[in-house]
Amino acid sequence: MSSNNRGKVIRGDARAVVYKVIQYFEEEKKSKKYLPKSHSNLRAALATGLSHSTISKIRKEGKLAERSQTEIKTPSKGNRGRNNTRAPIDIVILCKIREVIASLYDIHQLPTTAKIRERVYQEINVKLSQTTLRRTLKHKLGFRFVQCSQNRKALLESDNIKAWRVKYLRQIKNNDALKGNKWLVIYLGETFIHVPCQKRIKGKKNILKKCFIIHAGSEEGFLKGAEYFYTSDRQEIASSDYLNYVKDVLIPNLPENCIIVIDNSSCHNFELNNAPTSVDSKDSIKKWMVDNYIPFEEEWTKVEMILHIQKNLPKKTYALDELLSKNGHEVIRLPPYNYDLNPIERIWVIVKDKLNKLSTDLDINNVEEFVMKAINSVTVQEWKEQLNIVKTTEKKYWLREVLREDEFEQFFMTLGTNGDVDFLSENSSSDESMQEIEYLDESFDESCF
């Protein structure tokens, strides 16, 4: 390998490593203490500030480059972390994290990242890094760290999400109370898989297509005829495509008087009668305000009108809800981040597991066939099992947030939360400082739900 690097620009990160090496040798010179040559990897790690494993890896890459008379290359994004043993964050892990947080609050302990990681590892044998857990708590579960008194932090959800969840639970509870006259609850959901456009060719990078699957199901299993499969270059399902699915596929296969449970995905949220914005003309804004019975003064500027509209927005109406309502069905929307209340999310895990067992060589030509085989192999019993898990979760939420509301309110008051939101700055010292509070026992009465 050529050692002539004259004229080559050394980038900032490489210059920083070189400077660390210089500092290391200067320190060796001052102390007159040298590690033996047999410890070359350790010396390199100390000199560069890199880990011992990274040094070993670079050494192997360097020897390979010398033999092939090439340069050491930067690893591609696809190869980074190839040996990472951490599992991807799927629905099972998300539900387990939420379950662990709830169980800690049930015994009046503050959930910390250390406790959550330990419990998740003990119960489902999944290792989560602290950074991954914090990112998951914020972006996928909607939690935040709030500063409390005595240098403690509480992991909390927003009041909007909690209120939304109680409203949802009350709607489901009221329907269950009808017993023999209750409406059938249909859970609507979608998922996707990536498949190559053609069979794998050695040495060539495959172009992946996104295959979307939409389906619905209940305690009676998947709804017959309600499946919809298509491939697209889009990253998400378009609202127009979803509306067409509901109109042409779902509704014709629905029995009378159903409750349709959907999540908060963007494809479900196509709004009717959108409020105007500053890009609209002043005349169109005036017309919209008249049509929606919002009073205004003629001398107002456009900015004043927009601000007034924002303070007096009418209730949102969604095209999906209107379409199903006209056909005699009711739509109930799941609270954000509550994957644990949607059994079809768990069913998708089962479908993908069956799909992996059916074929390890999927491509664009055979994927639909294997997907349908996997879906058709899901039994009514498997649906009931997942629905029972969801029903148990609903009862726990109802107990915690409705029946034991005063108890938990008192518990949170003792924490002295001041409302300062801090998503990512929780550290190990705050984990250690969080004190446990004595548990006030209360029996669980399922008849209350």
Secondary structure, DSSP 8 states (H G I E B T S, - for coil): -----TT----HHHHHHHHHHHHHHHHHHHHT----GGGHHHHHHHHH---HHHHHHHHHHHHHHHHHT-------TTTTTTT-------HHHHHHHHHHHHHHHHTT----HHHHHHHHHHHH-----HHHHHHHHHHTS-EEEEE-STT-EEEEE-HHHHHHHHHHHHHHHHHHTTGGG--EEEEEEEEEEEEESS---TTS---EEEEEEEEEEETTEE-TT--EEEEESSSS--HHHHHHHIIIIIHHH--SSEEEEE---GGG--EES----TTS-HHHHHHHHHHTT----TT--HHHHHHHHHHT----EEHHHHHHHHTT-EEEE--TT-GGG-HHHHHHHHHHHHHHHH-S---TTTHHHHHHHHHHT--HHHHHHHHHHHHHHHHHHHIIIIITHHHHHHHHHHHT----EESS---HHHHHH------------GGG-
